[in-house]
Amino acid sequence: MTDNVEVLIIGGGVGGLTLAQWLTGLGRSWCIVEREAYLGGPLAHSQYVLKWIPGWPAVSGRDYMAAIVAGIDTAHCELSCELMQIESDEIEQAWRCQLSNGRAMRAKKLVFACGAAPVSPFAQSERVIVGPGLQKIAHLQTGHRVLVLGGGDNAAEHALILQEMGCSVVMLVRSQLRASAVLAQQLRAAQIDLRVHGDALPLSVSASGVELFGESYDYAAVYYGYQPSTSITAFPVLYGPDQQISRDVFILGDMSCPSYPNILLTQGQAAVVAKQIDHALSGC
């Protein structure tokens, strides 16, 4: 048995969910395939307060995603599931897709919204925290010495939060501080110990802590940005002889490698993709 759907969405984060909401409003059928057991992506469990979301002052990522999930029909979502195989159906002008849960689907359009993963040259462990999120640092306590690696907004914000928690913070940037002017000013006002390095870091990790340049820390927290998902490259059938992606396949959110990724941009892209798909399916 093969189920037919107009749009198969791979990824149930903010991009995929926003797209599903738009497609519903446009009267289009869709299905979300999400490898995790829940919808919402990295924000689903984040207590971190999002900034500059119009109409949502001081909303956490968790609450923001919960509101978005409440606006879609989750009966059309396959959780704890992955896209395993794709074949081109030339007769039906569609994609035949096999899911890891055994379900087979035929879709007119495919949308990859698989997000991104934090970048780190050091493996995540009990003493090495990788990527932003208040839930990841919630167990740290007053007096802990924390090495914050990174010079962007995430690194700056978490360094400030850790200091407010009573931790002793050393912030190490690779070349120069890249955080916004506002955060840079806050770092100076808080007298965060800011250091610069230009070489590879000989970080030593043990069960009791980490060591770098002869100094010991209880934890290291790495905020080196994100690596967009390359999941689409696992399916060569989606590419033409010129190595261009099929016009029936769309990439959304962090996978599109925007210069300044943010939630609002991803949601805006989702709206545009939904309109493009509706236009194409209408035969206009």
Residue pairs with C-beta under 8 A, 6 or more apart in sequence:
1 104
2 96
2 104
2 105
2 106
3 31
3 103
3 104
3 105
3 106
4 29
4 94
4 105
4 106
4 107
5 29
5 30
5 31
5 105
5 106
5 107
6 23
6 28
6 29
6 30
6 107
6 108
6 109
6 277
6 281
7 19
7 23
7 28
7 29
7 30
7 31
7 107
7 108
7 109
7 110
7 111
7 277
8 30
8 31
8 33
8 83
8 95
8 97
8 105
8 107
8 109
8 110
8 111
9 16
9 19
9 20
9 30
9 31
9 32
9 33
9 111
9 113
10 16
10 32
10 33
10 83
10 110
10 111
10 112
10 113
10 114
10 231
11 32
11 33
11 34
11 41
11 112
11 113
11 114
11 115
11 229
11 252
11 253
12 32
12 33
12 34
12 36
12 39
12 40
12 41
12 77
12 79
13 39
13 40
13 41
13 42
13 43
13 113
13 115
13 253
14 40
14 41
14 43
14 65
14 68
14 253
14 263
14 266
14 267
15 113
15 115
15 252
15 253
15 254
15 266
15 267
15 269
15 270
16 32
16 34
16 111
16 113
16 252
16 270
17 32
17 39
17 40
17 65
17 68
17 69
17 72
18 68
18 266
18 267
18 270
18 271
19 30
19 111
19 113
19 252
19 270
19 273
19 274
20 30
20 32
20 72
20 76
21 68
21 71
21 72
22 270
22 271
22 274
22 275
23 29
23 30
23 274
23 277
23 278
24 30
24 72
24 73
26 274
26 275
26 278
28 274
28 277
28 278
28 281
29 76
30 76
31 76
31 77
31 78
31 105
31 107
32 39
32 76
32 77
32 78
33 78
33 81
33 82
33 83
33 99
34 77
34 78
34 79
34 80
34 81
35 80
35 81
35 82
36 79
36 80
37 79
37 80
38 44
38 79
39 65
39 69
39 74
39 77
39 79
40 62
40 65
40 66
40 68
40 69
41 65
41 115
42 61
42 115
42 131
42 133
43 61
43 62
43 64
43 65
43 263
44 61
44 62
44 65
45 62
45 133
45 135
46 60
46 61
46 62
46 133
46 134
46 135
47 60
47 61
47 62
47 134
47 135
48 60
48 61
48 132
48 133
48 134
49 58
49 59
49 60
50 56
50 59
50 60
50 61
50 64
50 263
52 264
53 59
53 64
53 263
53 264
56 64
64 263
78 99
78 101
78 103
80 101
81 99
81 100
81 101
81 103
82 99
82 100
83 97
83 98
83 99
83 100
83 231
83 235
84 98
84 99
84 100
85 97
85 98
86 95
86 96
86 97
86 98
86 110
86 235
86 237
86 238
87 95
87 96
87 97
87 237
88 95
88 96
88 237
89 95
89 96
89 106
92 106
93 108
94 106
94 107
94 108
95 106
95 107
95 108
95 110
95 248
96 104
96 105
96 106
97 104
97 105
97 106
97 107
97 110
98 104
99 105
108 248
108 281
109 248
109 249
109 250
109 277
109 280
109 281
110 238
110 248
110 249
110 250
111 249
111 250
111 251
111 252
111 273
111 277
112 229
112 231
112 232
112 249
112 250
112 251
112 252
112 255
113 251
113 252
113 253
113 255
113 270
114 229
114 231
114 232
114 255
115 228
115 229
115 253
115 254
115 255
116 226
116 227
116 228
116 229
116 254
116 255
116 261
117 131
117 226
117 227
117 229
118 130
118 131
118 132
118 222
118 223
118 224
118 225
118 226
118 227
119 224
119 225
119 226
119 227
120 128
120 130
120 131
120 222
120 224
121 200
121 201
121 222
121 224
122 128
122 130
122 203
122 205
122 220
122 222
124 130
125 205
126 207
127 205
127 206
127 207
127 208
127 209
127 210
127 218
127 219
127 220
128 205
128 210
128 219
128 220
128 221
128 222
129 136
129 137
129 219
129 220
129 221
129 222
130 221
130 222
131 222
131 223
132 154
132 157
132 158
132 223
134 161
136 221
137 158
137 161
137 162
137 165
137 221
140 146
140 162
140 165
140 167
140 218
140 219
141 165
141 166
141 167
142 165
142 166
142 167
143 166
143 167
143 168
144 167
144 168
144 218
144 219
145 167
145 168
145 170
145 216
145 217
145 218
145 219
146 162
146 167
146 168
146 169
146 170
146 217
146 218
146 219
146 220
146 221
147 170
147 172
147 210
147 212
147 217
147 219
147 220
147 221
148 155
148 158
148 159
148 162
148 169
148 170
148 171
148 172
148 220
148 221
148 223
149 155
149 172
149 201
149 220
149 221
149 222
149 223
149 224
150 171
150 173
150 174
150 222
150 223
150 224
150 225
151 171
151 173
151 174
151 175
151 176
151 177
151 178
151 179
152 178
152 179
152 223
152 225
153 178
153 179
153 180
153 183
154 223
154 225
155 171
155 173
155 179
155 223
156 171
156 177
156 179
156 180
156 183
156 184
156 186
156 187
157 183
158 221
158 223
159 169
159 171
159 187
159 192
160 183
160 186
160 187
160 190
160 192
162 169
162 221
163 169
163 190
163 192
169 192
169 193
170 193
170 195
170 215
170 217
171 187
171 192
171 193
171 194
171 195
172 195
172 196
172 197
172 201
172 212
173 194
173 195
173 196
173 197
174 196
174 197
174 198
175 196
175 198
176 196
177 184
177 187
177 194
179 187
187 194
201 212
202 212
202 213
203 210
203 211
203 212
203 220
204 210
204 211
204 212
205 220
209 216
209 217
209 218
209 219
210 216
210 217
210 218
210 219
210 220
211 217
212 220
226 254
226 261
228 254
228 255
228 256
228 257
229 254
229 255
232 238
232 245
232 249
232 251
232 255
238 245
238 246
238 249
239 245
239 246
240 246
245 251
247 280
248 280
250 273
250 276
250 277
252 266
252 269
252 270
252 273
253 261
253 266
253 269
253 270
254 261
254 266
256 269
258 265
